[in-house]
Amino acid sequence: MKFSPDCRACPRLAGFLDQVRRDHPDYHARPVAPFGDARARLLIVGLAPGMHGANRTGRPFTGDHAGILLYQTLHRFGFANVAASVAADDSLKLTGCRITNAVKCVPPQNKPELREIRCCNRYLKTELATLGEGNVVLALGTIAHQAVLLTLGVRNTQFPFRHGARHELPNGAALYDSYHCSRYNTQTRRLTPAMFEAVFADISNYLQSR
């Protein structure tokens, strides 16, 4: 199913966004569309829009802490023309890369419910269908990883999440795993820049070999 910026399929999320718009009338506070190259060979899947990041700006990983390491790394590996993303109308352009979320609406306490992940999975399934053999999906965190597998009808036990892992998917694409580049993970050094860059180095080598 094609992404809809007016989707209200999940009552809890739709109600929460209504409240956010009342509290922050200048925020985007709607489902956040995927962003990047329409013919990407790398699709990055995050969890959900951040309350004061993508939910505010209207673009994935833009304007919040999680986007700092992501866009710096994308720039270093040639997927982005600049190393920072501050607003949806800035000069950032992605090449060969597209960014989306498993859940398109900001959830309360940043915790989507399973039924919301399943409902939004129809959009992710459409996005993944654009990737062919030899392309890459990068899942940022366990929920994103599981959402990708859900689109393909693959059991989590077949491809368990592990930072730095690569899984060969039934559709011919490769699924790479990384810890999410959240403020908590980077400040506690569960995920360091070197660890994140190592994942992207593996991805770049994989794409260049195909």
C-alpha positions, 0 to 999 in steps of 0.5 A: 500500500502506498504511504498516506500522510492522512492515515488514521488507521491506528486510533491510539496514534491518531489520537496522540497526534491530535493532542500533539498538534494542540500542544505544538501547533507548529509541529508536523504532527502527522505520519512521516513519509519516507525520504531519499532516493526513489531508486535507492539500493539501500533502505534504512528502517528506523523505529518511529518518528521522534517526538521533537525530531521527525514528528516536528520537522516532517522528515525521518531523523531530522532535527533530533539527536538520533540523526546526528550520527546517521547523517554524518555516517551517510555523508562519510560513505557518499550517501548524503551530500551534507553531514547534517539534517536540521529541517525538511527544507534544508539542502540535504540530498540522499543518493542511492539511499532512502530512509523510513520507519517501521511505524510512521507516526510518533507513539506515546513514550516512543513505544508502538504497540504490536498491533500498530507495527502490524498495521503500518507494516503494509506501507513498509512492505510496499517500500521493500518491494522496490528493492531487488536482488543485491540491494540492502535493508539496514534495520536500526534496532530490534523492532525495525528488524522484526518489522522487515521480517514481518513484510516477508513472512519470515520468522524472527527465529530464522534471522535473529537480530544481532548488531553487525549481522547480515542476513540473506533474505528470501527476496534476494536482498540483504538485511543488515542489523545495527543498534539504533543510533538513539541518544541513549545508545550513543551516550552509553556507548552501546553504539559508537561511531566506529561500530556504526561506520563498520556496519556501513563499510560492510554495506558499501563493500556488499553493494559494490560487489553486486 
